[in-house]
Structures are given as C-alpha cells and as structure tokens.
Amino acid sequence: MAINAEVGTIGRWFTQKMGGCQSRINPLQGSDHRFDPVYLHGEGQWKRTERRDPMSEPQMPMWQRWAQFRFAVIGELLSCPPQKGQLQQAIKQLARKIYQHPIDPNRRIRIGSSTIERWYYKARGAADPIAVLGRKIRSDAGIRWSMSKTVLAALKTQYEAHRRWNVQLHYDNLVALSREQPQLKPVPSYKTVLRCMRDNGWLRTHEPAQPSLGQKRAAERLQRREVRSYEVAHVHGLWHLDFHQAKIGILDPAGRWHRPMALAILDDHSRLCCHLQFYLAETAECLVHGLTQAFMKRGLPRALMTDNGAAMLAEETRRGLQRLAIQHETTLPYSPYQNGKQESFWGQLESRLLELLRGAENLKLAFVNQAAQAWIEQDYHRRHHSEIKTTPLQRMLNGPDVARPTPDSDFLRLAFTRRVRRTPRRSDATVVVDGIRYELPVRFGHLRSVFLRAPSWDKSRMILVDPDTDAPLARLLPQDKVENASGMRRIINQQNMAAPVVDSTDNPLPALLRKWLADYAATGLPPAYLPKEEITHE
C-alpha cells in the first residue's frame, strides 16, 4: 500500500472548515506557517514538502513545540466541531494519519484515538489551548542525578582555586582526583560537567597566573557585586578619558620605532569624541595637552571619568580639574569594565582607522594625527550607533547640554599646575625648586615662605601666587649668575613706603629710659652706688 502525503496547516483548516468544511485547494498551501504539522495518510506515494519545519527551530522551547504540534493535530476539531455523534469517527480518522515528529524531523509517528480525544477535551474549554497542551515540566528539572553533591562540591572548589583552567582540564583533573578519593566515583561525563559549569556561571577567566593583592580584591568584588550599564541624561554631563597603545609602528626622525599612545575623550551621553590625538608616551603633559584641546572644542564638562593611571592621578591633573570645578571620578582598580564605552571605542579605532593605516609605510606621527581627525569628523561622528540608535553628532545636537564656557588659554595653562611652598634665602631673595634657583622680586624678599605654581614638565613657567586666593602675583625666572656678574643692580623703590610718624622732642633719650629715671627719682632714695673718680693717665 502506497502512502499519500499531504501537508496541512492551521490556516488551511480554518479556511476549509469556515467555508463549509469541504476540502479544496488553499492559497496558504505554499506558505511557511508556524503551526504546520506534516502528516501522511491514505493510499498513494510519499510526498515530501520542501518547507522547513518551524517547530524544529531551536528558539522555540521544547514544551511549546509539543503544544504547537498537539494543537495542530486537533485544530480541525476545534475550528469546525463535528456534528453530534460524529466526534469519534473524526478522531479515528485523525488517528489513522501518520505525523512528523515535532522534535526529530526524520521520525514519523501515529497518535492514538484516546490521546487525541484527551487533547481535544483538554483544549476545548481552555482560554489558552497552547498552555494546557504543553508538556508538564518535570519536578526534578535542573537536577543532575548523575552528579552527586560530593562531586559538585569538589568541582566548585576546584574552579574557585583554578579559574584559568578550561572545562577539559577541570574534567581530567576531576577524574584523576576520583582515583585518590573513591567517594567521588562515579565521575559524570564530560558533557555533564560542561553543562554544569555553564549553568552555574563557572566560566574560564583570563586573570593573571599570580595576581597581585589589588587584582585579587577586584576579582572578589566583581563576584560579589552586579555589573550594570549606565548613561547620563545630559550632553557633557560626563566625559570618559583613557589612553590606548595603538597596534601600529611610528618612525621618529632619529630612526627609532614607537608604538604610539592614543588619547581619546568621549562624551557619555552622545558618544561624541571630544578629542583624539596620538602621542609617543602616556604622561601627564600629553594628557593635559589633549584635555585642554577638548575643552576648547566642546566646553567644560561637569565630570570626568578616568582609570587610575599615573598620568590621571598626577597632581597637575587633579588640581587642574579642581580649579575648573570638574568632578574627577576614577574607576575601581583593575576594573576596566567600568569604562566600557571607552573600551568599545578602541575596538572601532583598531578595526577601521588603524586597519587602513597598517598598509602605509614609514608612518609619521603628524600624518597619523591628521588621519585621526579626518576619521573622527567624517566617519565616526556620522555613523549610526547601534546603542543610541542615531549618530553621535546628531545626538549631541539634539540632547540637553550642560557644558560651561571655556576660559582663555592662559587660565587653562595656569590651572594644570602643581603648588609648592618654599622659604626664600634672605641674602639674595631666591628659592630652589627641583634643583633650579629662581629669583624673587625684591618686594617679596622679606617673606618667610612663598607659594609657587608650575607644571613639572615646564620649568620656565614658575608663577608666584597669593597664599590665600591662589591668584598669580609674578612670574619667576631662573637665576642668571653671568648677568649678575656685570655689577648692575636695581634701585629699590621706596616711594610707596609710608614714612614713620615720630614725635619731635629735644630730649634725645628714649621714652622708656626717661620713664625709668623718673620713677626711680620719685622714690626719694639716693643712687645705690658709690661714685669713683676716674683717673685719666696721659
């Protein structure tokens, strides 16, 4: 007996039954319907459909696949209920069909009449037939009977001690351990250990083989605290700053190769790159040089987030941000995920700009910086960002802005300086800073201590400031002994010094001595000494 195959869909059943429950060609026959069970029945030859079975898609849960299949089997009875006394005949007709297995497309199954009848009565009065037709979840779901509590505890202890191991190494070590400890037998299969470690989040990490104390604390903190993405609500409310070692080579004029450091400053809300520049080193001088350019381009932000690098924690950087009223936030030590937007930007920089530059020969730093500015303005700012659903430039223009005006360049240069205290030498009114002797103006030579401000990388910008207001008073220059050897000296200007007011009197004796003599004479006592004639020998 040949078997004739037909493909039935829920859409075809509804169309057929609502149109008089008569069989006819359905225009939905060629469609890819989600509730389509394949059944084979009757006499004839095999016919295979070319449509894929949507119930075999891995995105659909197992219980829902079975529910969809069962609903498709009894769908004809629900869409067009049989007349009185014909229900059993319709059920037997469905039981004679051969159906494709909802999980394994290569299997063919038959459904018993009692099973179809039970499905029918269960779904007929239900508000959600799919829910009632789904397979009941086992009460022991998620429990691995092949893995005892002893084995699970040993695996957990082993993972906590060796997070760098892969699953295969954990499994092999567990097998070797079971030979020393028979209570661990029988050891489950590798697949069971793999599923167990994945379900418990015991994933392989790439932490250092011998982590420092700070790295251990960061790893423990990451295990205890959850990680959440964030975004400020205003443009220029928060900036991110970081250095990145580019994977290209730069040739300097001396013929030496360098791996340049890219400094990028991003706005948190709009993802706009406020400034991007390549340097040959990661220093506080380079950081301040790039950050001041970002201020001149975009204005002053409300807060700046950096990591704990030496350049970010330098005194010039910290004091400059304080003087500009910018809140400085640092990430936790060894926690780069807290600055994730910056790390994502480095991926785009390497995959687009630097990938184009790797084919060039004898790259110069000036050309790389010129290409970086062109890439930022013409590509990055105008490309659609998948996270913010628009371009960084458009979001910056449309978002609420909380930036402040930027002061002049002289104020910015003076802001990013360190503050030192020195005691002047009285003889020539000079002070020493980092081995260099500076001359104070004569009018400040009498001070017991003075306060100076200057960046550590520029010894020519030493500024004398007021100790209370921190306002600049005068610029100090290094001592020039050769020039001083000429013998030329300035005249101290005392015109502005007020002349002391002294009462004029004919008695040259001081007032205090006159008072003592008067008081002693008022006692009436003779002088308590014997006068002696002094003999002068000529």
ZAMARGU-4260 file (C-alpha; in steps of 0.2 Angstrom, whole numbers, plus 5000, padded with zeros to 4 digits):
<rodrens>
0) 5000/5000/5000 | 5007/5017/4995 | 5006/5031/5007 | 4999/5048/5000 | 5007/5063/5010
5) 4998/5079/5012 | 5004/5095/5021 | 4990/5103/5032 | 4991/5120/5041 | 4980/5128/5054
10) 4977/5142/5041 | 4971/5129/5028 | 4960/5120/5041 | 4951/5137/5046 | 4949/5142/5028
15) 4942/5125/5023 | 4930/5122/5038 | 4924/5140/5039 | 4920/5138/5020 | 4908/5123/5023
20) 4921/5111/5029 | 4924/5105/5012 | 4941/5100/5005 | 4948/5112/4992 | 4965/5119/4987
25) 4970/5133/4999 | 4980/5148/4994 | 4990/5146/5010 | 4997/5129/5005 | 5013/5136/4999
30) 5016/5147/5014 | 5028/5144/5028 | 5016/5143/5043 | 5022/5141/5060 | 5009/5129/5066
35) 5011/5116/5052 | 5012/5098/5057 | 5016/5086/5042 | 5005/5071/5042 | 5005/5056/5030
40) 4989/5046/5026 | 4979/5037/5014 | 4985/5027/4999 | 4997/5033/4986 | 5015/5038/4986
45) 5026/5048/4998 | 5027/5066/4995 | 5039/5077/5004 | 5037/5096/5007 | 5051/5107/5004
50) 5046/5119/5018 | 5056/5119/5034 | 5048/5113/5049 | 5046/5129/5061 | 5043/5118/5076
55) 5061/5112/5075 | 5068/5129/5077 | 5080/5130/5092 | 5072/5146/5098 | 5056/5138/5102
60) 5055/5130/5120 | 5053/5111/5120 | 5036/5112/5129 | 5030/5124/5116 | 5035/5113/5101
65) 5024/5099/5108 | 5010/5111/5112 | 5010/5118/5094 | 5010/5100/5087 | 4996/5094/5098
70) 4986/5110/5094 | 4989/5107/5075 | 4983/5089/5077 | 4966/5094/5085 | 4964/5110/5076
75) 4952/5103/5064 | 4941/5098/5078 | 4941/5115/5086 | 4939/5126/5071 | 4924/5116/5064
80) 4917/5104/5078 | 4909/5088/5071 | 4891/5085/5071 | 4883/5076/5086 | 4888/5058/5085
85) 4902/5060/5073 | 4916/5065/5085 | 4923/5048/5087 | 4923/5045/5069 | 4933/5061/5066
90) 4945/5056/5080 | 4948/5039/5072 | 4951/5047/5055 | 4965/5058/5063 | 4972/5043/5072
95) 4974/5034/5055 | 4986/5048/5049 | 5005/5047/5051 | 5013/5063/5058 | 5030/5070/5058
100) 5038/5071/5075 | 5039/5089/5082 | 5057/5087/5088 | 5065/5074/5076 | 5060/5078/5058
105) 5066/5061/5052 | 5054/5052/5063 | 5036/5048/5059 | 5023/5044/5072 | 5005/5039/5075
110) 4993/5046/5088 | 4981/5035/5097 | 4962/5039/5097 | 4961/5041/5116 | 4976/5053/5116
115) 4968/5064/5103 | 4952/5063/5112 | 4961/5068/5128 | 4969/5083/5119 | 4953/5088/5112
120) 4943/5089/5129 | 4958/5097/5137 | 4959/5111/5124 | 4941/5114/5120 | 4936/5124/5136
125) 4953/5132/5139 | 4956/5150/5137 | 4974/5146/5132 | 4974/5130/5122 | 4993/5131/5119
130) 4997/5132/5138 | 4986/5117/5143 | 4993/5106/5129 | 5011/5109/5133 | 5021/5095/5141
135) 5022/5097/5160 | 5039/5102/5166 | 5047/5089/5177 | 5048/5092/5195 | 5066/5087/5195
140) 5071/5098/5181 | 5088/5106/5183 | 5094/5092/5194 | 5108/5081/5188 | 5106/5064/5196
145) 5122/5059/5188 | 5132/5072/5198 | 5132/5069/5216 | 5133/5083/5229 | 5151/5077/5233
150) 5156/5079/5215 | 5148/5096/5213 | 5157/5102/5229 | 5173/5096/5223 | 5171/5104/5206
155) 5166/5121/5214 | 5181/5120/5225 | 5192/5116/5210 | 5185/5130/5200 | 5187/5143/5213
160) 5206/5138/5215 | 5209/5137/5196 | 5198/5149/5186 | 5210/5150/5172 | 5208/5131/5168
165) 5196/5126/5153 | 5182/5113/5155 | 5193/5099/5148 | 5206/5102/5161 | 5194/5103/5175
170) 5186/5086/5169 | 5203/5077/5168 | 5208/5083/5185 | 5192/5078/5192 | 5194/5060/5185
175) 5212/5060/5192 | 5205/5066/5209 | 5192/5052/5209 | 5206/5039/5209 | 5213/5046/5225
180) 5196/5049/5233 | 5184/5035/5229 | 5169/5044/5236 | 5169/5055/5220 | 5165/5040/5209
185) 5156/5038/5198 | 5163/5053/5188 | 5150/5060/5176 | 5153/5063/5158 | 5162/5077/5151
190) 5146/5084/5143 | 5138/5084/5160 | 5152/5093/5168 | 5152/5106/5154 | 5133/5109/5156
195) 5135/5110/5175 | 5149/5123/5174 | 5140/5134/5161 | 5123/5133/5171 | 5132/5139/5187
200) 5142/5153/5178 | 5159/5144/5181 | 5167/5152/5165 | 5185/5152/5161 | 5194/5169/5166
205) 5210/5177/5159 | 5216/5183/5176 | 5235/5183/5179 | 5243/5167/5185 | 5250/5176/5200
210) 5238/5190/5203 | 5243/5205/5215 | 5233/5209/5230 | 5224/5223/5221 | 5219/5211/5207
215) 5213/5198/5219 | 5202/5211/5228 | 5195/5217/5211 | 5191/5199/5206 | 5182/5196/5223
220) 5172/5212/5221 | 5167/5208/5203 | 5160/5191/5210 | 5150/5200/5224 | 5143/5215/5215
225) 5132/5215/5200 | 5138/5225/5184 | 5125/5237/5176 | 5127/5248/5161 | 5124/5267/5164
230) 5122/5283/5154 | 5120/5301/5160 | 5105/5311/5154 | 5114/5326/5148 | 5127/5330/5135
235) 5144/5334/5143 | 5137/5329/5159 | 5151/5315/5160 | 5167/5313/5149 | 5177/5297/5148
240) 5196/5299/5146 | 5209/5285/5143 | 5225/5280/5134 | 5227/5266/5122 | 5243/5258/5114
245) 5240/5258/5095 | 5245/5242/5086 | 5255/5251/5073 | 5273/5257/5071 | 5278/5275/5071
250) 5296/5280/5064 | 5303/5296/5073 | 5316/5307/5065 | 5330/5298/5074 | 5326/5282/5066
255) 5318/5274/5081 | 5301/5264/5081 | 5287/5268/5093 | 5270/5261/5097 | 5260/5277/5099
260) 5248/5280/5113 | 5231/5286/5108 | 5222/5298/5119 | 5203/5299/5117 | 5190/5309/5126
265) 5172/5303/5124 | 5155/5311/5129 | 5145/5298/5139 | 5128/5303/5133 | 5131/5306/5114
270) 5147/5295/5112 | 5154/5310/5104 | 5173/5310/5103 | 5178/5327/5110 | 5196/5325/5105
275) 5208/5311/5098 | 5227/5313/5097 | 5241/5301/5096 | 5257/5303/5107 | 5273/5294/5109
280) 5271/5292/5128 | 5257/5292/5141 | 5262/5306/5153 | 5253/5320/5162 | 5259/5333/5150
285) 5251/5323/5135 | 5235/5321/5145 | 5234/5340/5149 | 5239/5344/5131 | 5224/5334/5124
290) 5212/5338/5138 | 5214/5357/5135 | 5210/5355/5117 | 5194/5345/5121 | 5189/5360/5132
295) 5192/5372/5118 | 5182/5362/5106 | 5167/5357/5117 | 5167/5367/5133 | 5169/5362/5151
300) 5160/5346/5156 | 5153/5343/5173 | 5163/5327/5177 | 5177/5317/5170 | 5180/5298/5172
305) 5197/5290/5171 | 5206/5275/5177 | 5220/5275/5190 | 5235/5278/5179 | 5250/5289/5184
310) 5245/5302/5171 | 5227/5303/5178 | 5232/5304/5196 | 5246/5317/5194 | 5245/5332/5204
315) 5244/5344/5189 | 5229/5334/5183 | 5219/5333/5199 | 5222/5351/5204 | 5218/5357/5187
320) 5201/5348/5187 | 5198/5355/5204 | 5201/5373/5199 | 5190/5371/5184 | 5176/5364/5195
325) 5176/5347/5186 | 5172/5332/5196 | 5185/5319/5194 | 5179/5301/5195 | 5191/5286/5194
330) 5186/5268/5191 | 5190/5254/5203 | 5207/5247/5202 | 5209/5233/5189 | 5191/5236/5184
335) 5191/5241/5165 | 5173/5236/5163 | 5168/5252/5172 | 5174/5262/5157 | 5166/5251/5144
340) 5161/5264/5132 | 5180/5269/5130 | 5185/5251/5128 | 5171/5249/5114 | 5178/5264/5106
345) 5196/5257/5105 | 5189/5242/5095 | 5182/5254/5082 | 5198/5263/5081 | 5208/5247/5078
350) 5196/5239/5066 | 5193/5255/5055 | 5206/5269/5056 | 5222/5259/5061 | 5217/5245/5049
355) 5218/5257/5035 | 5235/5264/5041 | 5244/5247/5043 | 5247/5246/5024 | 5256/5263/5024
360) 5275/5263/5025 | 5286/5275/5036 | 5271/5282/5046 | 5274/5299/5054 | 5265/5305/5070
365) 5259/5320/5061 | 5251/5311/5047 | 5243/5298/5059 | 5235/5313/5069 | 5229/5321/5053
370) 5221/5305/5048 | 5213/5303/5065 | 5205/5320/5064 | 5198/5315/5047 | 5191/5298/5053
375) 5183/5306/5068 | 5174/5320/5060 | 5170/5311/5043 | 5166/5294/5049 | 5164/5290/5067
380) 5153/5306/5071 | 5142/5302/5056 | 5140/5283/5058 | 5124/5276/5065 | 5127/5270/5083
385) 5118/5254/5087 | 5117/5258/5106 | 5110/5276/5104 | 5100/5272/5088 | 5107/5288/5079
390) 5124/5296/5075 | 5134/5303/5089 | 5134/5320/5081 | 5115/5321/5079 | 5113/5315/5097
395) 5124/5329/5103 | 5115/5342/5094 | 5098/5336/5100 | 5102/5332/5118 | 5101/5344/5133
400) 5118/5352/5135 | 5125/5356/5152 | 5143/5362/5146 | 5151/5378/5153 | 5160/5391/5144
405) 5179/5388/5142 | 5191/5401/5150 | 5206/5408/5140 | 5221/5398/5136 | 5232/5407/5149
410) 5219/5402/5163 | 5219/5384/5157 | 5238/5383/5157 | 5239/5390/5174 | 5226/5378/5181
415) 5235/5362/5177 | 5250/5366/5188 | 5256/5359/5205 | 5258/5370/5221 | 5274/5371/5231
420) 5280/5380/5246 | 5297/5387/5248 | 5307/5398/5260 | 5317/5412/5252 | 5335/5414/5255
425) 5337/5431/5264 | 5354/5436/5256 | 5348/5437/5238 | 5329/5433/5239 | 5330/5416/5229
430) 5321/5400/5231 | 5326/5382/5224 | 5313/5371/5215 | 5319/5354/5208 | 5337/5360/5208
435) 5334/5376/5199 | 5336/5393/5209 | 5323/5406/5205 | 5325/5425/5209 | 5310/5433/5218
440) 5306/5451/5215 | 5314/5462/5229 | 5297/5467/5236 | 5294/5449/5241 | 5311/5445/5248
445) 5306/5448/5266 | 5293/5435/5266 | 5296/5420/5277 | 5288/5407/5264 | 5281/5409/5247
450) 5269/5398/5236 | 5273/5394/5218 | 5264/5385/5204 | 5271/5377/5189 | 5269/5361/5179
455) 5283/5348/5182 | 5287/5346/5163 | 5289/5365/5161 | 5302/5374/5172 | 5301/5390/5163
460) 5283/5394/5169 | 5286/5396/5188 | 5272/5408/5195 | 5272/5416/5212 | 5254/5416/5219
465) 5245/5423/5233 | 5244/5410/5248 | 5226/5414/5252 | 5217/5417/5235 | 5230/5407/5224
470) 5230/5422/5212 | 5246/5424/5201 | 5257/5438/5208 | 5273/5437/5197 | 5282/5426/5186
475) 5299/5420/5192 | 5314/5417/5181 | 5329/5406/5184 | 5345/5415/5192 | 5357/5421/5179
480) 5374/5422/5188 | 5383/5428/5172 | 5372/5443/5170 | 5373/5446/5189 | 5392/5447/5187
485) 5391/5463/5177 | 5388/5473/5194 | 5372/5481/5188 | 5359/5482/5202 | 5342/5489/5203
490) 5337/5503/5215 | 5324/5498/5227 | 5309/5509/5225 | 5303/5515/5242 | 5292/5529/5236
495) 5277/5519/5240 | 5283/5516/5258 | 5275/5527/5271 | 5287/5537/5282 | 5285/5533/5300
500) 5277/5547/5311 | 5289/5551/5326 | 5285/5564/5339 | 5299/5578/5339 | 5307/5581/5356
505) 5323/5590/5362 | 5327/5576/5374 | 5337/5563/5364 | 5334/5549/5377 | 5321/5536/5373
510) 5304/5537/5381 | 5306/5521/5391 | 5323/5526/5398 | 5316/5543/5403 | 5301/5534/5412
515) 5313/5523/5422 | 5323/5538/5428 | 5308/5547/5433 | 5301/5533/5443 | 5317/5530/5452
520) 5319/5548/5457 | 5301/5548/5463 | 5306/5535/5477 | 5317/5548/5485 | 5331/5536/5488
525) 5349/5541/5484 | 5358/5531/5470 | 5363/5514/5476 | 5381/5515/5471 | 5397/5524/5476
530) 5405/5536/5463 | 5423/5534/5460 | 5434/5547/5452 | 5441/5540/5436 | 5460/5544/5434
535) 5465/5548/5417 | 5483/5543/5413 | 5490/5553/5399
</rodrens>
